[in-house]
Amino acid sequence: MGATLLASKEGLDKIDHLRRLKGWNKSASAWYGDASTTKATLNRFLAGEPVAQDAFKAICQTVGLEDWESIALPPDTKNESG
């Protein structure tokens, strides 16, 4: 398996804000379709679980976050949810 990344809690909040600005729900087919990924991968991303680096990048860029590195954590990092 290739490199995986997960989003920080703050990053997921930023992604959620950008998603709402587009008027998309969390499982909008336009989001995962434009990102050329699957609904399951998008759901893992939004749950703060590791996803393939290319999918991570595409999910961020599709919703409007070009600086995807700013929210990425290494896969062995604990993502504190609260």
C-alpha positions in Angstrom: 0.0 0.0 0.0 1.2 3.5 -0.8 1.5 6.5 1.6 -1.5 7.4 3.6 -2.5 10.5 5.4 -5.2 11.6 7.8 -6.6 15.1 8.5 -6.2 16.9 11.7 -9.3 17.8 13.8 -8.8 21.5 12.8 -8.4 20.5 9.2 -11.6 18.5 9.2 -13.4 21.6 10.6 -11.9 23.7 7.8 -13.0 21.1 5.2 -16.5 21.0 6.7 -16.8 24.7 6.4 -15.7 24.7 2.7 -18.1 21.8 2.0 -21.0 23.8 3.4 -20.1 26.9 1.3 -20.5 24.7 -1.7 -23.9 23.5 -0.5 -22.8 19.8 -0.4 -23.8 17.3 2.2 -21.1 15.1 3.7 -21.6 12.3 1.1 -22.2 14.5 -2.0 -21.5 12.4 -5.1 -20.2 15.6 -6.8 -17.5 15.7 -4.1 -16.2 12.2 -4.3 -16.9 12.0 -8.0 -14.9 15.1 -8.9 -12.2 13.8 -6.6 -12.1 10.5 -8.5 -12.5 8.5 -5.4 -15.3 6.5 -3.7 -17.9 7.4 -1.1 -16.2 4.9 1.3 -12.9 6.7 1.0 -14.6 10.1 1.5 -16.3 8.7 4.6 -13.0 7.4 6.0 -11.4 10.8 5.3 -14.2 12.6 7.2 -14.0 10.2 10.1 -10.4 11.1 10.6 -9.1 7.8 9.3 -6.1 7.3 7.0 -6.7 7.4 3.3 -4.3 7.2 0.3 -2.3 10.4 -0.2 -3.6 10.9 -3.7 -7.2 10.6 -2.5 -6.5 12.9 0.4 -5.1 15.6 -1.9 -8.0 15.2 -4.4 -10.7 15.4 -1.6 -9.2 18.6 -0.3 -8.7 20.3 -3.6 -12.2 19.4 -4.9 -13.8 21.2 -1.9 -11.5 24.2 -2.5 -8.5 23.6 -0.1 -5.4 23.8 -2.3 -3.0 23.8 0.7 -3.8 20.1 1.7 -0.5 19.7 3.4 -1.6 22.2 6.0 -4.1 19.8 7.4 -2.3 16.5 6.9 -1.1 14.3 9.7 1.1 11.2 9.4 -0.9 8.0 9.6 0.6 6.9 12.9 -0.7 10.1 14.6 -3.6 9.9 17.1 -6.4 12.3 15.9 -7.9 13.7 19.0 -11.6 14.4 18.4 -12.5 16.7 21.1 
